[in-house]
Amino acid sequence: MGLDYWLVHLTWTVPPATLLSVAYWPFLTRLEIFKILFLITIAVFSTIPWDSYLIRNRIWSYPADAVVGLTIFDIPVEEVFFFVIQTYCTSLLYVILTKHLVLPAYLLPRSGDFTKTARPIMFLAGIGIGVMFISNHLTYLRLILLWALPVLTLQLILCGDFLLALPKRPILASILLPTFYLWIVDFFSLQRGTWVIAPETKVDIRFGGSLDLEEAIFFLVSNMLVVFGLVTVDHAIAIQEHDTMISSQDEPHSPSFTRIAWLYITSQTSPYDVSFLEGLSAAINKLAQKSQSMYLGSAMFQDRLRIDLILLYSFCRVIDDLVDEAPDRETAQANIKEASQVLHWRFSTKRPTKPLYDYLEVEKNPDRTGVLSPLLSSIALLPASRLTLKPLLELLSGFEMDLQFSTEKQEFPIASETDLELYAHRVAGTVAASLLELVFSHYEMGERKYDRAQQERIIQAGQRMGQALQYVNIARDIKRDAAIGRVYIPSSWLAEEKLAPSDVLSNSDDARLAVFEDRMLCKAKNAYELSVGAIYELPYEARGPIRTTVESYMMIGEMVRKRRRAGIEEDGKLKVPLWRRLRLAWWEMYVSQ
């Protein structure tokens, strides 16, 4: 009886498992827990018969002074624990590295058929295994491949195309990082004699004098099995999310893990809605290009709510670009008018009898074939059954206020504090209202059912919070806005200091503007304090992500104050450093749970 093997765990495997768990625990969702537990269960039950065979045939052995002596089918309990903790660490690393991915976007058909490509590879692998039967020194390697290749083949048949569509870096990192680490663990364990491989069953090729070739291959292949297994599960989740998003009926709850597995088995041959997938992919790309932090931050929202939020944000960005990047005011106004018309049509036909993309294409361009314009596509993708039209139309009114700025005519629409509040409501409060509409449609509100009056009260608080965040934006971007001929400081405020909007345009570095910056931030703080309590009434799934977003913006407000006091001039937008955002997100997600 000995504790060497347990010391290996305490020294090498438990610390990284603990570190990963503590770092990611606040972000871990119920579905991710089921994924990890499912993979651990499969790994243990599929490995026990194989490992038991190796031990009974003395291919593997453990010195008596290295293990405590408790076994399961002749396998030391320490070894069974290794199956569990290796699978756990690799699975958790994969979950962390792929957290930002929007899975249905990778269902888009790619050129080529994976199964056709895979057949010759599997055929050659089969020949290779056959050759290994010639020599006893290939016994261990042969058994590794006989155990792993059939499962890998099945996994690749099920999700090969999906796997190839996923970004390569997180997949390779999920396989190679644990593999390299376990090679180091195995190197020292073999050196110490914690476990032993029978010399006559291996080819006796060693790396560094201790790590056997077979062991190196085993850890590589076993981590591939875990990661490909997780990719298969994600493929099932992607199909389920796709089917739900294009369904003619809203489902208030996410299906169970068992239900997802059943749908995966029964719906593999169902066609995908390519128009929806292309539109979703375009929305994700726009979000990633315009706001990487918003894209990564959206990953804190779960399942279909995240997709709905991305589609909402995509519409906001598309119309914002069509207004700000228009060659002249008339074109921008025409774009707003078109958006209003299509939105009215979209919300009058929330559940069309044929694909909405076809409806819009015929409605707007009856003689045209091809893809939809970005505006039509973004409106087609809006989850209209879970939104109301009013906030989106008010958002368009906010863009119309932006068009009223004219340096030539000396026109500045933010004349009073009331105008400022109206503008902030239209461009930010409306987005907050739409976000909360989506939250209410996706989640049960704990044990209490919120009536319409309670929802309205929370939405009003959200609109006020949206205004607060817009005030922070205005305070931060006084100089940037002046560069494009816009002054969001109320003219009535400026008049108190004997200034006019034209003075801000001509000298945005004027020290007197610090007064208005401070005043704007105080206004943001007041609106924040009046609204922040309502966040705690939201379901915990949304509470943490929303708190993180809000507190990040308020942190920017504090940074603006410090920058002004220190007299620091910076180019570009002021942003919260990544490490501070991560720390804030960890704490807010932890508190929300």
FENDAHU-V198582 format. One line per field, one symbol per residue. phi: phi as a letter, one per 40 degrees, with the letter a starting at -180 (. if undefined). A space follows every 50 residues. Layout:
phi->???
This chain:
phi->.abdcccdcccbccdccccccccbdcccccccccdccccccccccccdcc cccccccfcbabdccbbchcbbfgcdccccccdccccccccccccccbdc ccddcccddbcgbcccccdcccccccccccccccbccbdccccccccccd cdccccccbdccccccdccccccccccccdccccdcdcccccgcabbcdc bbcgbbbggbccdccccdccccccccccccccccccccccccccccccbc bcbcccccccccccccbcccccccccccccccccccccccaccccccccc cbfccccdccccccdcccccccccbccaccccccccccdccccdccccbc bccbddccdcccccbcbbbhcccdcccccccdcccbbbcdcccccccccc cccccacccfbbcccbcccccccccccbccccccdcdcdcccbccgcccc cccccccccccccccdcdccccdcccbdcccccbgbbccddcccccbfbb dcccccaccdcccdccccccccccccccccbccccccccccbccdcdccc ccccccdcccccccccgcbbcgccbcddcccccccdccccccc
